[in-house]
Amino acid sequence: MKKGLRLWAVLFWLLVWQLGSMALGSEILLVSPVRVIETLAGMVVQAQFWRSVGFSLIRIFGGFLLGALLGSLLAALSSRFRIIRELFSPLVLTIRTVPVASFIILALIWFSSRNLSILISFLMVLPIIYTGVLSGIGERDRGLMEMARVFHVRRMRRFLMIDLPGVYPYFHSACKTALGLSWKSGIAAEVIGMPRGSIGEHMQQAKVYLDTPSLFAWTVVIVLVSLLCERLVLHGMDLGMKTLRRWKG
């Protein structure tokens, strides 16, 4: 579990949820956590469940990767060339301020809904990574950079020894924020676009048929898969940095 998240606190809110469900006495309004677990247990044994999870996972995570790569590249270019920073500043600001729903509706006019979640996740991740990496580049240790220039340290070695360690904390923080947002925006795109075989399609169907247990069960799946992606990505990044530090040592 995440640091700061205590088991007793989770159990307390599950109990509140259960009592609230019992008080209302209607599964349509508020299904009990026990019923959600039962529904989820019935879903995970079906092949269609795993196909839907894989469908959404590949597209949303793919959008995150594209946004992270392009955002980092644009930040690097913007830090070096002022004209590029000035050129992309209005675009980044626009992406950050325009509501996700507006992007989804506009994208549905131009593109098929099948890969809509890739585009929306990409658009939501790009400005976060761009801003984080650009801030990290600006906060690098000036003394170390000057020393590297004085002693004519090779560009690749300077990148590995100074640039990467200086930018990494900002990139790490940006990725942590972007991963969660990519899932929120990606699933929102699927709920509106309803691509066949996606998690969003199942959630929309559950809403139409007032199948609240399935709606809650799919929500639990999204939270768990999102947390798993976050843990794997951030752990892999930390492992890579530790390996780099040992290699430098």
Secondary structure, DSSP 8 states (H G I E B T S, - for coil): --TT--HHHHHHHHHHHHHHHHHHT-TTT---HHHHHHHHHHHTTSHHHHHHHHHHHHHHHHHHHHHHHHHHHHHHHHHH-HHHHHHHHHHHHHHHHS-HHHHHHHHHHHS-GGGHHHHHHHHHHHHHHHHHHHHHHHTS-HHHHHHHHHTT--HHHHIIIIIHHHHHHHHHHHHHHHHHHHHHHHHHHHHHH--TTSHHHHHHHHHHTT-HHHHHHHHHHHHHHHHHHHHHHHHHHHHHHHHHHHHH-
